[in-house]
């Protein structure tokens, strides 16, 4: 019975720590650029877009497609960095267990 209580306590501690990490990730910002720094995107630690900065010299009404590609590339890279940050923080909580955990029989 004592082992079950310890397991429950560990689960509660992990849940509390995960909540703390979620709050911390909300406050962190990750940025990435594309086009040699012409376009910059900033996301929070969860990957939610917070801002986009565009150098005015890259704005060409005749080539909107290039600007769209640069914005997309910067946002995608910033979100990729945020995912890495998230996984790194979750690894700390998991105490070395693989994250996300793969449970046999579940997709």
ABEGO torsion letter per residue (X at the ends): XAAAAAAAAAAAAAAAAAAAAAAAAAABBBBBBBGGGABBBBBBAAGBBABBBBBAAABBAABAAAAAAAAAAAAAAAAAAAAAAAAAAAAAAAGGBBOBBBBBGBX
